[in-house]
Amino acid sequence: MRALPSHSDSPPPPVHVAIIMDGNGRWAQARGLPRTEGHRQGAEAVRRTVSCAGNLGISYLTLYGFSSENWKRSAAEIGDLMSLLRLYLRSEIAELHKNGVRLKVIGNRERLDPDIVALIEDAERRTGGNTALNLTVALSYGSRSEIAMAARRLAEQAVAARLDPADIDMEMFARHLETVGMPDPDLVIRTSGEKRLSNFLLWQSAYAELVFVDTLWPDFDERDLENAIQEFHRRERRYGTAGG
C-alpha cells in the first residue's frame, strides 16, 4: 500500500477520515437478497476503502462497524455479523499486516464472544508496529457510553485523591477516551443518505466536516471517497473563528 504521487497544486488529504458505514440492509432488500448478503458485500467495501485510503495518503481511517445499539437486532442477524467478523479477522489480518496497516478496535468487548476478543487482541498485537495506515474499527461502540466511562474514571481518581477536579480540562478528558493517541477526525462520511451521527465519535467530531452521500455502503468505492475528500477541501474550516 503506497501513497499516490502528490502534485504541487493538490491539497494534502485529511489526516483522519471516519466513516459511518450504512445501507447494507437496504442494498440487499433492493435486490431481493437476504441481509446477510448485504453485510458480505459491505465487507468487500471495507477492503476497497482501506486500500484506497492508503493509496490516497490518509493516515487514520476509522470505520463504524457495529454500534452498541445494533445489539437490539435479531439474534440471527447478529450471529451473521459476528460470523463475518470472525472471517474478516482470520482472513484479512495477514494482508493488512503486509501492507503496513495497524489495526485497533474500540468499543465494549465484554459483549463479544471470547474467541472474537482473542482474534482482535492477536490482530492488534501483530499489526501494532505498522505505520502506513492506522485503521480503527468501532465494534459494540457507543460514544455516549465512552464519554460516561471517561467521566467515571476521572471521578474515581478524584474520589481517591489522585486528581484535583480543578485540573480536569478538555485535554485531560480526551486522554480518557478510547481514541487516546489519535487525532480527531477531520472528515466524517456517512453513506446511504442518512444525515445523523448515530452516537459515533460525538466528542471527537466537534469540528469535523460532515459529508453525507447517497451511495449505499456495499457500493461505496474509490470515487465516492475521493468525491467526499474534494467536498472536504471546498469547506472553510474556521474552528469557531470569524470567516472571510
C-alpha positions as a Markdown table, in Angstrom:
| # | Residue | x | y | z |
|---|---|---|---|---|
| 1 | Met | 0.0 | 0.0 | 0.0 |
| 2 | Arg | 1.7 | 3.1 | -1.2 |
| 3 | Ala | 0.5 | 6.7 | -1.3 |
| 4 | Leu | -0.2 | 8.1 | -4.7 |
| 5 | Pro | 2.3 | 10.7 | -6.1 |
| 6 | Ser | 1.5 | 14.1 | -4.8 |
| 7 | His | 1.1 | 17.2 | -7.1 |
| 8 | Ser | 2.1 | 20.7 | -6.0 |
| 9 | Asp | -1.4 | 22.0 | -6.7 |
| 10 | Ser | -3.2 | 19.2 | -4.9 |
| 11 | Pro | -4.0 | 19.8 | -1.2 |
| 12 | Pro | -3.0 | 17.1 | 1.2 |
| 13 | Pro | -5.7 | 14.6 | 2.2 |
| 14 | Pro | -7.4 | 14.9 | 5.5 |
| 15 | Val | -5.3 | 13.2 | 8.2 |
| 16 | His | -8.2 | 11.3 | 9.8 |
| 17 | Val | -11.3 | 10.1 | 7.9 |
| 18 | Ala | -14.1 | 8.4 | 9.8 |
| 19 | Ile | -16.9 | 6.6 | 8.0 |
| 20 | Ile | -20.4 | 5.6 | 9.2 |
| 21 | Met | -21.0 | 2.5 | 7.0 |
| 22 | Asp | -24.7 | 2.4 | 6.4 |
| 23 | Gly | -27.0 | 0.8 | 3.9 |
| 24 | Asn | -26.1 | -2.9 | 3.8 |
| 25 | Gly | -29.7 | -4.0 | 4.6 |
| 26 | Arg | -31.3 | -1.6 | 2.0 |
| 27 | Trp | -28.8 | -2.7 | -0.6 |
| 28 | Ala | -29.8 | -6.4 | -0.1 |
| 29 | Gln | -33.5 | -5.6 | 0.1 |
| 30 | Ala | -33.4 | -3.6 | -3.2 |
| 31 | Arg | -32.0 | -6.8 | -4.9 |
| 32 | Gly | -34.3 | -9.3 | -3.2 |
| 33 | Leu | -31.4 | -10.7 | -1.3 |
| 34 | Pro | -31.0 | -11.7 | 2.4 |
| 35 | Arg | -29.5 | -9.0 | 4.7 |
| 36 | Thr | -26.5 | -11.3 | 5.1 |
| 37 | Glu | -25.5 | -10.8 | 1.5 |
| 38 | Gly | -25.6 | -7.0 | 2.1 |
| 39 | His | -23.2 | -7.4 | 5.0 |
| 40 | Arg | -20.9 | -9.6 | 2.9 |
| 41 | Gln | -20.8 | -7.0 | 0.2 |
| 42 | Gly | -20.2 | -4.4 | 2.9 |
| 43 | Ala | -17.1 | -6.3 | 3.9 |
| 44 | Glu | -15.9 | -6.1 | 0.4 |
| 45 | Ala | -16.4 | -2.3 | 0.5 |
| 46 | Val | -14.3 | -2.2 | 3.7 |
| 47 | Arg | -11.4 | -3.9 | 1.8 |
| 48 | Arg | -11.7 | -1.4 | -1.1 |
| 49 | Thr | -11.9 | 1.6 | 1.3 |
| 50 | Val | -8.9 | 0.5 | 3.3 |
| 51 | Ser | -6.8 | 0.1 | 0.2 |
| 52 | Cys | -8.0 | 3.4 | -1.3 |
| 53 | Ala | -7.3 | 5.3 | 2.0 |
| 54 | Gly | -3.8 | 4.0 | 2.0 |
| 55 | Asn | -3.3 | 5.0 | -1.7 |
| 56 | Leu | -4.6 | 8.5 | -1.0 |
| 57 | Gly | -2.2 | 9.0 | 1.8 |
| 58 | Ile | -4.8 | 9.2 | 4.6 |
| 59 | Ser | -3.1 | 8.4 | 8.0 |
| 60 | Tyr | -6.1 | 7.4 | 10.1 |
| 61 | Leu | -9.2 | 5.7 | 9.0 |
| 62 | Thr | -12.0 | 4.9 | 11.5 |
| 63 | Leu | -14.9 | 2.7 | 10.5 |
| 64 | Tyr | -18.2 | 2.3 | 12.5 |
| 65 | Gly | -18.6 | -1.4 | 12.2 |
| 66 | Phe | -21.2 | -2.3 | 14.9 |
| 67 | Ser | -22.8 | 0.1 | 17.3 |
| 68 | Ser | -23.9 | -0.6 | 20.9 |
| 69 | Glu | -27.5 | -0.1 | 19.6 |
| 70 | Asn | -27.0 | -2.8 | 17.0 |
| 71 | Trp | -27.3 | -5.5 | 19.7 |
| 72 | Lys | -31.1 | -4.8 | 19.5 |
| 73 | Arg | -31.2 | -6.5 | 16.1 |
| 74 | Ser | -32.4 | -10.1 | 15.7 |
| 75 | Ala | -30.2 | -12.9 | 17.1 |
| 76 | Ala | -29.9 | -14.3 | 13.6 |
| 77 | Glu | -28.6 | -11.1 | 12.1 |
| 78 | Ile | -26.2 | -10.6 | 15.0 |
| 79 | Gly | -24.9 | -14.1 | 14.5 |
| 80 | Asp | -24.3 | -13.5 | 10.8 |
| 81 | Leu | -22.5 | -10.3 | 11.6 |
| 82 | Met | -20.3 | -12.0 | 14.2 |
| 83 | Ser | -19.5 | -14.8 | 11.7 |
| 84 | Leu | -18.4 | -12.2 | 9.1 |
| 85 | Leu | -16.3 | -10.5 | 11.7 |
| 86 | Arg | -14.6 | -13.8 | 12.6 |
| 87 | Leu | -13.9 | -14.5 | 8.9 |
| 88 | Tyr | -12.5 | -11.0 | 8.4 |
| 89 | Leu | -10.2 | -11.2 | 11.3 |
| 90 | Arg | -8.9 | -14.6 | 10.2 |
| 91 | Ser | -8.5 | -13.9 | 6.5 |
| 92 | Glu | -7.6 | -10.3 | 6.3 |
| 93 | Ile | -5.0 | -9.6 | 9.0 |
| 94 | Ala | -2.1 | -11.1 | 7.1 |
| 95 | Glu | -2.9 | -8.8 | 4.2 |
| 96 | Leu | -3.3 | -5.8 | 6.4 |
| 97 | His | 0.0 | -6.5 | 8.1 |
| 98 | Lys | 1.8 | -7.0 | 4.8 |
| 99 | Asn | 0.5 | -3.6 | 3.7 |
| 100 | Gly | 1.7 | -1.8 | 6.9 |
| 101 | Val | -1.8 | -1.3 | 8.3 |
| 102 | Arg | -2.1 | -1.0 | 12.1 |
| 103 | Leu | -5.5 | -2.3 | 13.4 |
| 104 | Lys | -7.1 | -1.0 | 16.6 |
| 105 | Val | -10.6 | -1.9 | 17.8 |
| 106 | Ile | -12.6 | 0.4 | 20.1 |
| 107 | Gly | -15.8 | -0.4 | 21.9 |
| 108 | Asn | -17.2 | -2.6 | 24.6 |
| 109 | Arg | -15.6 | -6.0 | 24.2 |
| 110 | Glu | -17.5 | -7.6 | 27.1 |
| 111 | Arg | -20.4 | -8.5 | 24.9 |
| 112 | Leu | -18.3 | -10.1 | 22.2 |
| 113 | Asp | -17.6 | -13.8 | 22.2 |
| 114 | Pro | -14.3 | -14.8 | 23.8 |
| 115 | Asp | -12.9 | -16.2 | 20.5 |
| 116 | Ile | -13.6 | -12.9 | 18.8 |
| 117 | Val | -11.9 | -10.9 | 21.5 |
| 118 | Ala | -8.9 | -13.3 | 21.2 |
| 119 | Leu | -8.8 | -12.7 | 17.4 |
| 120 | Ile | -8.9 | -8.9 | 18.0 |
| 121 | Glu | -6.1 | -9.0 | 20.5 |
| 122 | Asp | -4.0 | -11.1 | 18.2 |
| 123 | Ala | -4.6 | -8.8 | 15.3 |
| 124 | Glu | -3.7 | -5.7 | 17.3 |
| 125 | Arg | -0.6 | -7.3 | 18.6 |
| 126 | Arg | 0.6 | -8.5 | 15.1 |
| 127 | Thr | 0.0 | -5.1 | 13.5 |
| 128 | Gly | 1.0 | -2.9 | 16.4 |
| 129 | Gly | 4.2 | -1.7 | 14.9 |
| 130 | Asn | 2.8 | -0.8 | 11.4 |
| 131 | Thr | 2.7 | 2.9 | 10.3 |
| 132 | Ala | 1.4 | 3.0 | 6.7 |
| 133 | Leu | -2.3 | 3.4 | 7.9 |
| 134 | Asn | -3.9 | 3.5 | 11.3 |
| 135 | Leu | -7.2 | 1.5 | 10.9 |
| 136 | Thr | -9.6 | 1.8 | 13.8 |
| 137 | Val | -12.8 | -0.3 | 13.8 |
| 138 | Ala | -15.6 | 0.6 | 16.2 |
| 139 | Leu | -17.3 | -2.5 | 17.4 |
| 140 | Ser | -20.0 | -2.6 | 20.1 |
| 141 | Tyr | -19.3 | 1.1 | 20.3 |
| 142 | Gly | -21.4 | 4.0 | 21.6 |
| 143 | Ser | -20.0 | 7.5 | 22.0 |
| 144 | Arg | -22.2 | 8.4 | 24.9 |
| 145 | Ser | -21.1 | 5.3 | 26.9 |
| 146 | Glu | -17.5 | 6.2 | 26.0 |
| 147 | Ile | -17.9 | 9.7 | 27.4 |
| 148 | Ala | -19.7 | 8.5 | 30.5 |
| 149 | Met | -16.9 | 6.0 | 31.1 |
| 150 | Ala | -14.3 | 8.7 | 30.8 |
| 151 | Ala | -16.2 | 10.8 | 33.3 |
| 152 | Arg | -16.4 | 7.9 | 35.7 |
| 153 | Arg | -12.7 | 7.2 | 35.6 |
| 154 | Leu | -11.9 | 10.8 | 36.3 |
| 155 | Ala | -14.4 | 10.8 | 39.2 |
| 156 | Glu | -12.9 | 7.7 | 40.6 |
| 157 | Gln | -9.4 | 9.3 | 40.6 |
| 158 | Ala | -10.8 | 12.4 | 42.2 |
| 159 | Val | -12.5 | 10.4 | 45.0 |
| 160 | Ala | -9.3 | 8.6 | 45.6 |
| 161 | Ala | -7.5 | 11.9 | 45.9 |
| 162 | Arg | -5.3 | 11.1 | 43.0 |
| 163 | Leu | -6.7 | 14.0 | 41.0 |
| 164 | Asp | -7.7 | 17.6 | 41.8 |
| 165 | Pro | -11.1 | 18.1 | 40.0 |
| 166 | Ala | -9.9 | 21.7 | 39.2 |
| 167 | Asp | -7.2 | 20.2 | 36.9 |
| 168 | Ile | -9.7 | 18.5 | 34.7 |
| 169 | Asp | -9.7 | 20.1 | 31.2 |
| 170 | Met | -10.6 | 19.1 | 27.7 |
| 171 | Glu | -7.1 | 17.6 | 27.0 |
| 172 | Met | -7.2 | 15.5 | 30.2 |
| 173 | Phe | -10.7 | 14.3 | 29.4 |
| 174 | Ala | -9.7 | 13.3 | 25.9 |
| 175 | Arg | -6.9 | 11.2 | 27.3 |
| 176 | His | -9.5 | 9.0 | 29.0 |
| 177 | Leu | -11.4 | 8.3 | 25.8 |
| 178 | Glu | -10.9 | 5.2 | 23.7 |
| 179 | Thr | -9.4 | 7.2 | 20.9 |
| 180 | Val | -6.5 | 8.4 | 23.1 |
| 181 | Gly | -3.4 | 8.9 | 20.9 |
| 182 | Met | -5.4 | 9.5 | 17.7 |
| 183 | Pro | -6.1 | 12.9 | 16.1 |
| 184 | Asp | -9.7 | 14.0 | 16.0 |
| 185 | Pro | -11.4 | 13.2 | 12.6 |
| 186 | Asp | -11.1 | 15.9 | 10.0 |
| 187 | Leu | -13.9 | 14.4 | 7.9 |
| 188 | Val | -16.8 | 12.2 | 8.8 |
| 189 | Ile | -18.6 | 10.5 | 6.0 |
| 190 | Arg | -22.0 | 8.7 | 6.3 |
| 191 | Thr | -23.3 | 6.6 | 3.4 |
| 192 | Ser | -26.9 | 5.7 | 2.4 |
| 193 | Gly | -28.3 | 9.3 | 2.5 |
| 194 | Glu | -29.0 | 9.4 | 6.3 |
| 195 | Lys | -27.9 | 12.6 | 7.9 |
| 196 | Arg | -27.0 | 11.9 | 11.6 |
| 197 | Leu | -24.0 | 10.8 | 13.6 |
| 198 | Ser | -25.8 | 7.9 | 15.4 |
| 199 | Asn | -23.7 | 8.0 | 18.6 |
| 200 | Phe | -20.4 | 7.9 | 16.7 |
| 201 | Leu | -17.4 | 9.9 | 17.9 |
| 202 | Leu | -19.5 | 12.7 | 19.3 |
| 203 | Trp | -16.7 | 14.3 | 21.4 |
| 204 | Gln | -14.0 | 13.8 | 18.7 |
| 205 | Ser | -16.2 | 15.1 | 15.8 |
| 206 | Ala | -16.8 | 18.5 | 17.4 |
| 207 | Tyr | -15.1 | 20.3 | 14.5 |
| 208 | Ala | -15.1 | 17.6 | 11.8 |
| 209 | Glu | -16.5 | 18.3 | 8.4 |
| 210 | Leu | -19.6 | 16.1 | 7.8 |
| 211 | Val | -20.3 | 14.7 | 4.3 |
| 212 | Phe | -23.4 | 12.7 | 3.6 |
| 213 | Val | -23.5 | 10.6 | 0.5 |
| 214 | Asp | -26.4 | 8.7 | -1.1 |
| 215 | Thr | -24.4 | 5.7 | -2.0 |
| 216 | Leu | -25.2 | 2.6 | 0.0 |
| 217 | Trp | -22.2 | 1.2 | 1.7 |
| 218 | Pro | -21.8 | -2.0 | -0.4 |
| 219 | Asp | -21.5 | 0.3 | -3.5 |
| 220 | Phe | -19.0 | 2.7 | -1.9 |
| 221 | Asp | -15.8 | 2.9 | -3.9 |
| 222 | Glu | -12.7 | 4.9 | -4.6 |
| 223 | Arg | -14.7 | 7.6 | -6.5 |
| 224 | Asp | -17.0 | 8.1 | -3.6 |
| 225 | Leu | -14.1 | 8.6 | -1.2 |
| 226 | Glu | -12.3 | 10.9 | -3.5 |
| 227 | Asn | -15.5 | 13.0 | -4.0 |
| 228 | Ala | -16.0 | 13.3 | -0.3 |
| 229 | Ile | -12.4 | 14.5 | 0.1 |
| 230 | Gln | -12.9 | 17.0 | -2.6 |
| 231 | Glu | -16.0 | 18.3 | -0.8 |
| 232 | Phe | -13.9 | 18.5 | 2.4 |
| 233 | His | -11.4 | 20.7 | 0.6 |
| 234 | Arg | -14.1 | 23.0 | -0.5 |
| 235 | Arg | -15.1 | 23.7 | 3.1 |
| 236 | Glu | -13.6 | 26.6 | 5.1 |
| 237 | Arg | -12.6 | 25.2 | 8.5 |
| 238 | Arg | -12.8 | 28.1 | 11.0 |
| 239 | Tyr | -13.0 | 26.3 | 14.3 |
| 240 | Gly | -15.3 | 28.9 | 15.7 |
| 241 | Thr | -13.4 | 31.9 | 14.4 |
| 242 | Ala | -14.9 | 34.6 | 12.1 |
| 243 | Gly | -15.0 | 33.7 | 8.5 |
| 244 | Gly | -14.0 | 35.7 | 5.5 |
